[in-house]
């Protein structure tokens, strides 16, 4: 499921970059369909979620005392 969300986010992000003239159409297609980029973003999103969860847990323990 996360791969689908990342692919959609990459397409919209690439579209914004193309609209602003920062990225060519060919580069945008490569960015949104490259499995290596998708895997790297999946790992990054997973890491960010785990850090946020642990941080939230630490704050909850600190405030519950």
PDB file of N, H, CA, C and O in Angstrom:
ATOM      1  N   UNK A   1       0.814  -1.193   0.000  1.00  0.00           N
ATOM      2  CA  UNK A   1       0.000   0.000   0.000  1.00  0.00           C
ATOM      3  C   UNK A   1       0.859   1.259   0.000  1.00  0.00           C
ATOM      4  O   UNK A   1       0.534   2.237  -0.672  1.00  0.00           O
ATOM      5  N   UNK A   2       1.965   1.234   0.759  1.00  0.00           N
ATOM      6  H   UNK A   2       2.229   0.439   1.306  1.00  0.00           H
ATOM      7  CA  UNK A   2       2.812   2.414   0.833  1.00  0.00           C
ATOM      8  C   UNK A   2       3.465   2.712  -0.516  1.00  0.00           C
ATOM      9  O   UNK A   2       3.707   3.871  -0.851  1.00  0.00           O
ATOM     10  N   UNK A   3       3.750   1.657  -1.290  1.00  0.00           N
ATOM     11  H   UNK A   3       3.553   0.715  -1.018  1.00  0.00           H
ATOM     12  CA  UNK A   3       4.356   1.866  -2.611  1.00  0.00           C
ATOM     13  C   UNK A   3       3.412   2.631  -3.528  1.00  0.00           C
ATOM     14  O   UNK A   3       3.850   3.459  -4.326  1.00  0.00           O
ATOM     15  N   UNK A   4       2.136   2.357  -3.416  1.00  0.00           N
ATOM     16  H   UNK A   4       1.780   1.684  -2.767  1.00  0.00           H
ATOM     17  CA  UNK A   4       1.148   3.054  -4.244  1.00  0.00           C
ATOM     18  C   UNK A   4       1.110   4.530  -3.874  1.00  0.00           C
ATOM     19  O   UNK A   4       1.080   5.392  -4.752  1.00  0.00           O
ATOM     20  N   UNK A   5       1.110   4.821  -2.586  1.00  0.00           N
ATOM     21  H   UNK A   5       1.134   4.121  -1.873  1.00  0.00           H
ATOM     22  CA  UNK A   5       1.067   6.208  -2.134  1.00  0.00           C
ATOM     23  C   UNK A   5       2.329   6.951  -2.557  1.00  0.00           C
ATOM     24  O   UNK A   5       2.262   8.111  -2.963  1.00  0.00           O
ATOM     25  N   UNK A   6       3.474   6.286  -2.464  1.00  0.00           N
ATOM     26  H   UNK A   6       3.528   5.344  -2.134  1.00  0.00           H
ATOM     27  CA  UNK A   6       4.735   6.922  -2.862  1.00  0.00           C
ATOM     28  C   UNK A   6       4.755   7.185  -4.360  1.00  0.00           C
ATOM     29  O   UNK A   6       5.208   8.244  -4.793  1.00  0.00           O
ATOM     30  N   UNK A   7       4.272   6.239  -5.157  1.00  0.00           N
ATOM     31  H   UNK A   7       3.903   5.379  -4.805  1.00  0.00           H
ATOM     32  CA  UNK A   7       4.214   6.455  -6.601  1.00  0.00           C
ATOM     33  C   UNK A   7       3.342   7.651  -6.950  1.00  0.00           C
ATOM     34  O   UNK A   7       3.702   8.454  -7.810  1.00  0.00           O
ATOM     35  N   UNK A   8       2.201   7.772  -6.288  1.00  0.00           N
ATOM     36  H   UNK A   8       1.909   7.119  -5.590  1.00  0.00           H
ATOM     37  CA  UNK A   8       1.304   8.902  -6.534  1.00  0.00           C
ATOM     38  C   UNK A   8       1.980  10.208  -6.115  1.00  0.00           C
ATOM     39  O   UNK A   8       1.911  11.202  -6.838  1.00  0.00           O
ATOM     40  N   UNK A   9       2.629  10.208  -4.958  1.00  0.00           N
ATOM     41  H   UNK A   9       2.685   9.400  -4.371  1.00  0.00           H
ATOM     42  CA  UNK A   9       3.327  11.407  -4.488  1.00  0.00           C
ATOM     43  C   UNK A   9       4.452  11.804  -5.443  1.00  0.00           C
ATOM     44  O   UNK A   9       4.658  12.990  -5.701  1.00  0.00           O
ATOM     45  N   UNK A  10       5.175  10.824  -5.965  1.00  0.00           N
ATOM     46  H   UNK A  10       5.007   9.860  -5.756  1.00  0.00           H
ATOM     47  CA  UNK A  10       6.234  11.122  -6.934  1.00  0.00           C
ATOM     48  C   UNK A  10       5.668  11.730  -8.206  1.00  0.00           C
ATOM     49  O   UNK A  10       6.255  12.658  -8.762  1.00  0.00           O
ATOM     50  N   UNK A  11       4.546  11.226  -8.668  1.00  0.00           N
ATOM     51  H   UNK A  11       4.069  10.473  -8.217  1.00  0.00           H
ATOM     52  CA  UNK A  11       3.940  11.779  -9.887  1.00  0.00           C
ATOM     53  C   UNK A  11       3.520  13.224  -9.677  1.00  0.00           C
ATOM     54  O   UNK A  11       3.796  14.080 -10.518  1.00  0.00           O
ATOM     55  N   UNK A  12       2.848  13.505  -8.549  1.00  0.00           N
ATOM     56  H   UNK A  12       2.624  12.810  -7.866  1.00  0.00           H
ATOM     57  CA  UNK A  12       2.437  14.879  -8.276  1.00  0.00           C
ATOM     58  C   UNK A  12       3.645  15.785  -8.054  1.00  0.00           C
ATOM     59  O   UNK A  12       3.676  16.915  -8.543  1.00  0.00           O
ATOM     60  N   UNK A  13       4.633  15.294  -7.323  1.00  0.00           N
ATOM     61  H   UNK A  13       4.608  14.377  -6.927  1.00  0.00           H
ATOM     62  CA  UNK A  13       5.839  16.086  -7.110  1.00  0.00           C
ATOM     63  C   UNK A  13       6.572  16.382  -8.399  1.00  0.00           C
ATOM     64  O   UNK A  13       7.044  17.499  -8.605  1.00  0.00           O
ATOM     65  N   UNK A  14       6.670  15.391  -9.269  1.00  0.00           N
ATOM     66  H   UNK A  14       6.286  14.483  -9.102  1.00  0.00           H
ATOM     67  CA  UNK A  14       7.322  15.599 -10.566  1.00  0.00           C
ATOM     68  C   UNK A  14       6.510  16.568 -11.413  1.00  0.00           C
ATOM     69  O   UNK A  14       7.079  17.386 -12.136  1.00  0.00           O
ATOM     70  N   UNK A  15       5.192  16.484 -11.331  1.00  0.00           N
ATOM     71  H   UNK A  15       4.730  15.819 -10.744  1.00  0.00           H
ATOM     72  CA  UNK A  15       4.334  17.414 -12.076  1.00  0.00           C
ATOM     73  C   UNK A  15       4.545  18.852 -11.637  1.00  0.00           C
ATOM     74  O   UNK A  15       4.571  19.761 -12.466  1.00  0.00           O
ATOM     75  N   UNK A  16       4.695  19.061 -10.335  1.00  0.00           N
ATOM     76  H   UNK A  16       4.674  18.322  -9.661  1.00  0.00           H
ATOM     77  CA  UNK A  16       4.948  20.408  -9.821  1.00  0.00           C
ATOM     78  C   UNK A  16       6.295  20.912 -10.323  1.00  0.00           C
ATOM     79  O   UNK A  16       6.412  22.066 -10.734  1.00  0.00           O
ATOM     80  N   UNK A  17       7.307  20.057 -10.292  1.00  0.00           N
ATOM     81  H   UNK A  17       7.212  19.119  -9.958  1.00  0.00           H
ATOM     82  CA  UNK A  17       8.632  20.467 -10.767  1.00  0.00           C
ATOM     83  C   UNK A  17       8.632  20.772 -12.256  1.00  0.00           C
ATOM     84  O   UNK A  17       9.319  21.695 -12.694  1.00  0.00           O
ATOM     85  N   UNK A  18       7.874  20.014 -13.044  1.00  0.00           N
ATOM     86  H   UNK A  18       7.316  19.264 -12.688  1.00  0.00           H
ATOM     87  CA  UNK A  18       7.773  20.283 -14.478  1.00  0.00           C
ATOM     88  C   UNK A  18       7.039  21.596 -14.698  1.00  0.00           C
ATOM     89  O   UNK A  18       7.437  22.393 -15.547  1.00  0.00           O
ATOM     90  N   UNK A  19       5.977  21.828 -13.946  1.00  0.00           N
ATOM     91  H   UNK A  19       5.654  21.181 -13.256  1.00  0.00           H
ATOM     92  CA  UNK A  19       5.202  23.059 -14.101  1.00  0.00           C
ATOM     93  C   UNK A  19       6.043  24.290 -13.766  1.00  0.00           C
ATOM     94  O   UNK A  19       5.861  25.342 -14.378  1.00  0.00           O
ATOM     95  N   UNK A  20       6.941  24.178 -12.823  1.00  0.00           N
ATOM     96  H   UNK A  20       7.089  23.323 -12.326  1.00  0.00           H
ATOM     97  CA  UNK A  20       7.810  25.299 -12.458  1.00  0.00           C
ATOM     98  C   UNK A  20       9.035  25.409 -13.366  1.00  0.00           C
ATOM     99  O   UNK A  20       9.805  26.363 -13.263  1.00  0.00           O
ATOM    100  N   UNK A  21       9.208  24.442 -14.242  1.00  0.00           N
ATOM    101  H   UNK A  21       8.582  23.667 -14.325  1.00  0.00           H
ATOM    102  CA  UNK A  21      10.333  24.483 -15.169  1.00  0.00           C
ATOM    103  C   UNK A  21      11.632  23.990 -14.575  1.00  0.00           C
ATOM    104  O   UNK A  21      12.697  24.225 -15.145  1.00  0.00           O
ATOM    105  N   UNK A  22      11.572  23.314 -13.446  1.00  0.00           N
ATOM    106  H   UNK A  22      10.707  23.124 -12.982  1.00  0.00           H
ATOM    107  CA  UNK A  22      12.788  22.822 -12.797  1.00  0.00           C
ATOM    108  C   UNK A  22      13.190  21.438 -13.260  1.00  0.00           C
ATOM    109  O   UNK A  22      14.304  20.989 -12.991  1.00  0.00           O
ATOM    110  N   UNK A  23      12.288  20.756 -13.957  1.00  0.00           N
ATOM    111  H   UNK A  23      11.383  21.121 -14.175  1.00  0.00           H
ATOM    112  CA  UNK A  23      12.516  19.379 -14.377  1.00  0.00           C
ATOM    113  C   UNK A  23      11.884  19.179 -15.744  1.00  0.00           C
ATOM    114  O   UNK A  23      10.793  19.687 -16.004  1.00  0.00           O
ATOM    115  N   UNK A  24      12.557  18.446 -16.617  1.00  0.00           N
ATOM    116  H   UNK A  24      13.443  18.034 -16.405  1.00  0.00           H
ATOM    117  CA  UNK A  24      12.000  18.147 -17.931  1.00  0.00           C
ATOM    118  C   UNK A  24      10.978  17.029 -17.861  1.00  0.00           C
ATOM    119  O   UNK A  24      10.949  16.276 -16.888  1.00  0.00           O
ATOM    120  N   UNK A  25      10.140  16.913 -18.879  1.00  0.00           N
ATOM    121  H   UNK A  25      10.164  17.525 -19.670  1.00  0.00           H
ATOM    122  CA  UNK A  25       9.081  15.895 -18.892  1.00  0.00           C
ATOM    123  C   UNK A  25       9.668  14.486 -18.875  1.00  0.00           C
ATOM    124  O   UNK A  25       9.132  13.604 -18.203  1.00  0.00           O
ATOM    125  N   UNK A  26      10.751  14.264 -19.598  1.00  0.00           N
ATOM    126  H   UNK A  26      11.186  14.980 -20.144  1.00  0.00           H
ATOM    127  CA  UNK A  26      11.390  12.950 -19.605  1.00  0.00           C
ATOM    128  C   UNK A  26      11.961  12.574 -18.254  1.00  0.00           C
ATOM    129  O   UNK A  26      11.857  11.429 -17.814  1.00  0.00           O
ATOM    130  N   UNK A  27      12.568  13.559 -17.600  1.00  0.00           N
ATOM    131  H   UNK A  27      12.653  14.489 -17.958  1.00  0.00           H
ATOM    132  CA  UNK A  27      13.108  13.324 -16.262  1.00  0.00           C
ATOM    133  C   UNK A  27      11.996  13.026 -15.257  1.00  0.00           C
ATOM    134  O   UNK A  27      12.167  12.198 -14.362  1.00  0.00           O
ATOM    135  N   UNK A  28      10.868  13.699 -15.409  1.00  0.00           N
ATOM    136  H   UNK A  28      10.730  14.372 -16.136  1.00  0.00           H
ATOM    137  CA  UNK A  28       9.734  13.473 -14.510  1.00  0.00           C
ATOM    138  C   UNK A  28       9.192  12.061 -14.668  1.00  0.00           C
ATOM    139  O   UNK A  28       8.839  11.415 -13.681  1.00  0.00           O
ATOM    140  N   UNK A  29       9.126  11.577 -15.907  1.00  0.00           N
ATOM    141  H   UNK A  29       9.413  12.101 -16.709  1.00  0.00           H
ATOM    142  CA  UNK A  29       8.652  10.214 -16.138  1.00  0.00           C
ATOM    143  C   UNK A  29       9.604   9.200 -15.509  1.00  0.00           C
ATOM    144  O   UNK A  29       9.169   8.205 -14.929  1.00  0.00           O
ATOM    145  N   UNK A  30      10.890   9.457 -15.628  1.00  0.00           N
ATOM    146  H   UNK A  30      11.243  10.265 -16.100  1.00  0.00           H
ATOM    147  CA  UNK A  30      11.882   8.575 -15.014  1.00  0.00           C
ATOM    148  C   UNK A  30      11.778   8.603 -13.491  1.00  0.00           C
ATOM    149  O   UNK A  30      11.851   7.562 -12.837  1.00  0.00           O
ATOM    150  N   UNK A  31      11.609   9.789 -12.939  1.00  0.00           N
ATOM    151  H   UNK A  31      11.549  10.634 -13.471  1.00  0.00           H
ATOM    152  CA  UNK A  31      11.511   9.935 -11.489  1.00  0.00           C
ATOM    153  C   UNK A  31      10.311   9.187 -10.930  1.00  0.00           C
ATOM    154  O   UNK A  31      10.418   8.531  -9.893  1.00  0.00           O
ATOM    155  N   UNK A  32       9.182   9.277 -11.596  1.00  0.00           N
ATOM    156  H   UNK A  32       9.094   9.809 -12.438  1.00  0.00           H
ATOM    157  CA  UNK A  32       7.962   8.670 -11.060  1.00  0.00           C
ATOM    158  C   UNK A  32       7.858   7.180 -11.341  1.00  0.00           C
ATOM    159  O   UNK A  32       7.004   6.512 -10.759  1.00  0.00           O
ATOM    160  N   UNK A  33       8.696   6.641 -12.211  1.00  0.00           N
ATOM    161  H   UNK A  33       9.389   7.184 -12.684  1.00  0.00           H
ATOM    162  CA  UNK A  33       8.595   5.209 -12.518  1.00  0.00           C
ATOM    163  C   UNK A  33       9.837   4.403 -12.139  1.00  0.00           C
ATOM    164  O   UNK A  33       9.868   3.191 -12.354  1.00  0.00           O
ATOM    165  N   UNK A  34      10.850   5.043 -11.584  1.00  0.00           N
ATOM    166  H   UNK A  34      10.826   6.027 -11.408  1.00  0.00           H
ATOM    167  CA  UNK A  34      12.085   4.347 -11.220  1.00  0.00           C
ATOM    168  C   UNK A  34      11.893   3.573  -9.915  1.00  0.00           C
ATOM    169  O   UNK A  34      11.632   4.182  -8.877  1.00  0.00           O
ATOM    170  N   UNK A  35      12.016   2.235  -9.948  1.00  0.00           N
ATOM    171  H   UNK A  35      12.228   1.741 -10.791  1.00  0.00           H
ATOM    172  CA  UNK A  35      11.802   1.456  -8.731  1.00  0.00           C
ATOM    173  C   UNK A  35      12.852   1.711  -7.649  1.00  0.00           C
ATOM    174  O   UNK A  35      12.555   1.555  -6.465  1.00  0.00           O
ATOM    175  N   UNK A  36      14.057   2.095  -8.023  1.00  0.00           N
ATOM    176  H   UNK A  36      14.299   2.222  -8.985  1.00  0.00           H
ATOM    177  CA  UNK A  36      15.089   2.385  -7.015  1.00  0.00           C
ATOM    178  C   UNK A  36      14.720   3.618  -6.196  1.00  0.00           C
ATOM    179  O   UNK A  36      14.904   3.640  -4.980  1.00  0.00           O
ATOM    180  N   UNK A  37      14.203   4.633  -6.861  1.00  0.00           N
ATOM    181  H   UNK A  37      14.053   4.615  -7.850  1.00  0.00           H
ATOM    182  CA  UNK A  37      13.780   5.839  -6.157  1.00  0.00           C
ATOM    183  C   UNK A  37      12.602   5.518  -5.248  1.00  0.00           C
ATOM    184  O   UNK A  37      12.538   6.003  -4.118  1.00  0.00           O
ATOM    185  N   UNK A  38      11.678   4.711  -5.730  1.00  0.00           N
ATOM    186  H   UNK A  38      11.730   4.317  -6.648  1.00  0.00           H
ATOM    187  CA  UNK A  38      10.520   4.334  -4.920  1.00  0.00           C
ATOM    188  C   UNK A  38      10.947   3.550  -3.684  1.00  0.00           C
ATOM    189  O   UNK A  38      10.419   3.772  -2.594  1.00  0.00           O
ATOM    190  N   UNK A  39      11.897   2.639  -3.847  1.00  0.00           N
ATOM    191  H   UNK A  39      12.326   2.458  -4.732  1.00  0.00           H
ATOM    192  CA  UNK A  39      12.370   1.856  -2.699  1.00  0.00           C
ATOM    193  C   UNK A  39      13.081   2.749  -1.682  1.00  0.00           C
ATOM    194  O   UNK A  39      12.918   2.567  -0.475  1.00  0.00           O
ATOM    195  N   UNK A  40      13.861   3.702  -2.161  1.00  0.00           N
ATOM    196  H   UNK A  40      13.994   3.849  -3.142  1.00  0.00           H
ATOM    197  CA  UNK A  40      14.545   4.617  -1.250  1.00  0.00           C
ATOM    198  C   UNK A  40      13.536   5.467  -0.479  1.00  0.00           C
ATOM    199  O   UNK A  40      13.699   5.692   0.720  1.00  0.00           O
ATOM    200  N   UNK A  41      12.507   5.931  -1.161  1.00  0.00           N
ATOM    201  H   UNK A  41      12.376   5.747  -2.135  1.00  0.00           H
ATOM    202  CA  UNK A  41      11.485   6.716  -0.477  1.00  0.00           C
ATOM    203  C   UNK A  41      10.686   5.871   0.502  1.00  0.00           C
ATOM    204  O   UNK A  41      10.316   6.353   1.573  1.00  0.00           O
ATOM    205  N   UNK A  42      10.414   4.619   0.154  1.00  0.00           N
ATOM    206  H   UNK A  42      10.714   4.228  -0.716  1.00  0.00           H
ATOM    207  CA  UNK A  42       9.725   3.724   1.088  1.00  0.00           C
ATOM    208  C   UNK A  42      10.539   3.547   2.363  1.00  0.00           C
ATOM    209  O   UNK A  42       9.992   3.576   3.465  1.00  0.00           O
ATOM    210  N   UNK A  43      11.846   3.363   2.210  1.00  0.00           N
ATOM    211  H   UNK A  43      12.291   3.339   1.314  1.00  0.00           H
ATOM    212  CA  UNK A  43      12.706   3.213   3.381  1.00  0.00           C
ATOM    213  C   UNK A  43      12.712   4.503   4.202  1.00  0.00           C
ATOM    214  O   UNK A  43      12.661   4.461   5.431  1.00  0.00           O
ATOM    215  N   UNK A  44      12.772   5.637   3.528  1.00  0.00           N
ATOM    216  H   UNK A  44      12.814   5.672   2.529  1.00  0.00           H
ATOM    217  CA  UNK A  44      12.756   6.919   4.229  1.00  0.00           C
ATOM    218  C   UNK A  44      11.446   7.163   4.961  1.00  0.00           C
ATOM    219  O   UNK A  44      11.445   7.631   6.099  1.00  0.00           O
ATOM    220  N   UNK A  45      10.332   6.849   4.312  1.00  0.00           N
ATOM    221  H   UNK A  45      10.332   6.469   3.387  1.00  0.00           H
ATOM    222  CA  UNK A  45       9.022   7.021   4.948  1.00  0.00           C
ATOM    223  C   UNK A  45       8.897   6.087   6.150  1.00  0.00           C
ATOM    224  O   UNK A  45       8.400   6.490   7.202  1.00  0.00           O
ATOM    225  N   UNK A  46       9.342   4.851   5.996  1.00  0.00           N
ATOM    226  H   UNK A  46       9.745   4.524   5.141  1.00  0.00           H
ATOM    227  CA  UNK A  46       9.300   3.914   7.117  1.00  0.00           C
ATOM    228  C   UNK A  46      10.143   4.386   8.287  1.00  0.00           C
ATOM    229  O   UNK A  46       9.733   4.268   9.442  1.00  0.00           O
ATOM    230  N   UNK A  47      11.307   4.913   7.996  1.00  0.00           N
ATOM    231  H   UNK A  47      11.640   5.009   7.058  1.00  0.00           H
ATOM    232  CA  UNK A  47      12.177   5.440   9.043  1.00  0.00           C
ATOM    233  C   UNK A  47      11.540   6.641   9.728  1.00  0.00           C
ATOM    234  O   UNK A  47      11.573   6.744  10.954  1.00  0.00           O
ATOM    235  N   UNK A  48      10.965   7.545   8.956  1.00  0.00           N
ATOM    236  H   UNK A  48      10.937   7.462   7.960  1.00  0.00           H
ATOM    237  CA  UNK A  48      10.314   8.726   9.525  1.00  0.00           C
ATOM    238  C   UNK A  48       9.135   8.334  10.413  1.00  0.00           C
ATOM    239  O   UNK A  48       8.935   8.922  11.475  1.00  0.00           O
ATOM    240  N   UNK A  49       8.358   7.348   9.984  1.00  0.00           N
ATOM    241  H   UNK A  49       8.520   6.870   9.121  1.00  0.00           H
ATOM    242  CA  UNK A  49       7.222   6.886  10.782  1.00  0.00           C
ATOM    243  C   UNK A  49       7.704   6.269  12.090  1.00  0.00           C
ATOM    244  O   UNK A  49       7.121   6.517  13.145  1.00  0.00           O
ATOM    245  N   UNK A  50       8.766   5.466  12.026  1.00  0.00           N
ATOM    246  H   UNK A  50       9.239   5.265  11.168  1.00  0.00           H
ATOM    247  CA  UNK A  50       9.260   4.838  13.256  1.00  0.00           C
ATOM    248  C   UNK A  50       9.840   5.876  14.216  1.00  0.00           C
ATOM    249  O   UNK A  50       9.656   5.759  15.428  1.00  0.00           O
ATOM    250  N   UNK A  51      10.530   6.876  13.702  1.00  0.00           N
ATOM    251  H   UNK A  51      10.679   6.971  12.718  1.00  0.00           H
ATOM    252  CA  UNK A  51      11.066   7.941  14.555  1.00  0.00           C
ATOM    253  C   UNK A  51       9.933   8.741  15.187  1.00  0.00           C
ATOM    254  O   UNK A  51       9.989   9.064  16.374  1.00  0.00           O
ATOM    255  N   UNK A  52       8.915   9.060  14.411  1.00  0.00           N
ATOM    256  H   UNK A  52       8.869   8.797  13.447  1.00  0.00           H
ATOM    257  CA  UNK A  52       7.766   9.801  14.945  1.00  0.00           C
ATOM    258  C   UNK A  52       7.047   8.991  16.021  1.00  0.00           C
ATOM    259  O   UNK A  52       6.629   9.544  17.038  1.00  0.00           O
ATOM    260  N   UNK A  53       6.903   7.691  15.804  1.00  0.00           N
ATOM    261  H   UNK A  53       7.242   7.242  14.977  1.00  0.00           H
ATOM    262  CA  UNK A  53       6.238   6.836  16.786  1.00  0.00           C
ATOM    263  C   UNK A  53       7.024   6.777  18.090  1.00  0.00           C
ATOM    264  O   UNK A  53       6.452   6.907  19.172  1.00  0.00           O
ATOM    265  N   UNK A  54       8.324   6.582  17.986  1.00  0.00           N
ATOM    266  H   UNK A  54       8.789   6.476  17.107  1.00  0.00           H
ATOM    267  CA  UNK A  54       9.157   6.527  19.190  1.00  0.00           C
ATOM    268  C   UNK A  54       9.179   7.874  19.914  1.00  0.00           C
ATOM    269  O   UNK A  54       9.169   7.917  21.144  1.00  0.00           O
ATOM    270  N   UNK A  55       9.209   8.958  19.165  1.00  0.00           N
ATOM    271  H   UNK A  55       9.217   8.922  18.166  1.00  0.00           H
ATOM    272  CA  UNK A  55       9.174  10.278  19.777  1.00  0.00           C
ATOM    273  C   UNK A  55       7.864  10.534  20.503  1.00  0.00           C
ATOM    274  O   UNK A  55       7.849  11.073  21.610  1.00  0.00           O
ATOM    275  N   UNK A  56       6.774  10.145  19.874  1.00  0.00           N
ATOM    276  H   UNK A  56       6.787   9.707  18.975  1.00  0.00           H
ATOM    277  CA  UNK A  56       5.459  10.302  20.494  1.00  0.00           C
ATOM    278  C   UNK A  56       5.367   9.479  21.783  1.00  0.00           C
ATOM    279  O   UNK A  56       4.821   9.942  22.784  1.00  0.00           O
ATOM    280  N   UNK A  57       5.900   8.269  21.750  1.00  0.00           N
ATOM    281  H   UNK A  57       6.344   7.892  20.937  1.00  0.00           H
ATOM    282  CA  UNK A  57       5.909   7.405  22.932  1.00  0.00           C
ATOM    283  C   UNK A  57       6.726   8.037  24.060  1.00  0.00           C
ATOM    284  O   UNK A  57       6.310   8.025  25.218  1.00  0.00           O
ATOM    285  N   UNK A  58       7.889   8.588  23.713  1.00  0.00           N
ATOM    286  H   UNK A  58       8.228   8.598  22.772  1.00  0.00           H
ATOM    287  CA  UNK A  58       8.735   9.224  24.723  1.00  0.00           C
ATOM    288  C   UNK A  58       8.026  10.430  25.333  1.00  0.00           C
ATOM    289  O   UNK A  58       8.086  10.632  26.546  1.00  0.00           O
ATOM    290  N   UNK A  59       7.357  11.229  24.510  1.00  0.00           N
ATOM    291  H   UNK A  59       7.307  11.064  23.525  1.00  0.00           H
ATOM    292  CA  UNK A  59       6.616  12.376  25.038  1.00  0.00           C
ATOM    293  C   UNK A  59       5.453  11.930  25.912  1.00  0.00           C
ATOM    294  O   UNK A  59       5.181  12.554  26.938  1.00  0.00           O
ATOM    295  N   UNK A  60       4.769  10.868  25.528  1.00  0.00           N
ATOM    296  H   UNK A  60       4.991  10.362  24.695  1.00  0.00           H
ATOM    297  CA  UNK A  60       3.644  10.371  26.315  1.00  0.00           C
ATOM    298  C   UNK A  60       4.127   9.887  27.676  1.00  0.00           C
ATOM    299  O   UNK A  60       3.478  10.141  28.690  1.00  0.00           O
ATOM    300  N   UNK A  61       5.241   9.206  27.705  1.00  0.00           N
ATOM    301  H   UNK A  61       5.768   9.000  26.881  1.00  0.00           H
ATOM    302  CA  UNK A  61       5.779   8.721  28.995  1.00  0.00           C
ATOM    303  C   UNK A  61       6.218   9.907  29.861  1.00  0.00           C
ATOM    304  O   UNK A  61       6.036   9.893  31.078  1.00  0.00           O
ATOM    305  N   UNK A  62       6.792  10.922  29.232  1.00  0.00           N
ATOM    306  H   UNK A  62       6.941  10.934  28.243  1.00  0.00           H
ATOM    307  CA  UNK A  62       7.288  12.073  29.987  1.00  0.00           C
ATOM    308  C   UNK A  62       6.128  12.859  30.599  1.00  0.00           C
ATOM    309  O   UNK A  62       6.206  13.295  31.748  1.00  0.00           O
ATOM    310  N   UNK A  63       5.057  13.037  29.832  1.00  0.00           N
ATOM    311  H   UNK A  63       4.993  12.682  28.899  1.00  0.00           H
ATOM    312  CA  UNK A  63       3.927  13.824  30.309  1.00  0.00           C
ATOM    313  C   UNK A  63       2.995  13.055  31.233  1.00  0.00           C
ATOM    314  O   UNK A  63       2.189  13.666  31.934  1.00  0.00           O
ATOM    315  N   UNK A  64       3.087  11.740  31.250  1.00  0.00           N
ATOM    316  H   UNK A  64       3.742  11.244  30.680  1.00  0.00           H
ATOM    317  CA  UNK A  64       2.173  10.956  32.085  1.00  0.00           C
ATOM    318  C   UNK A  64       2.664  10.832  33.528  1.00  0.00           C
ATOM    319  O   UNK A  64       1.948  10.311  34.384  1.00  0.00           O
ATOM    320  N   UNK A  65       3.846  11.292  33.794  1.00  0.00           N
ATOM    321  H   UNK A  65       4.428  11.715  33.099  1.00  0.00           H
ATOM    322  CA  UNK A  65       4.386  11.162  35.158  1.00  0.00           C
ATOM    323  C   UNK A  65       3.906  12.251  36.056  1.00  0.00           C
ATOM    324  O   UNK A  65       4.267  12.285  37.233  1.00  0.00           O
TER     325      UNK A  65
END
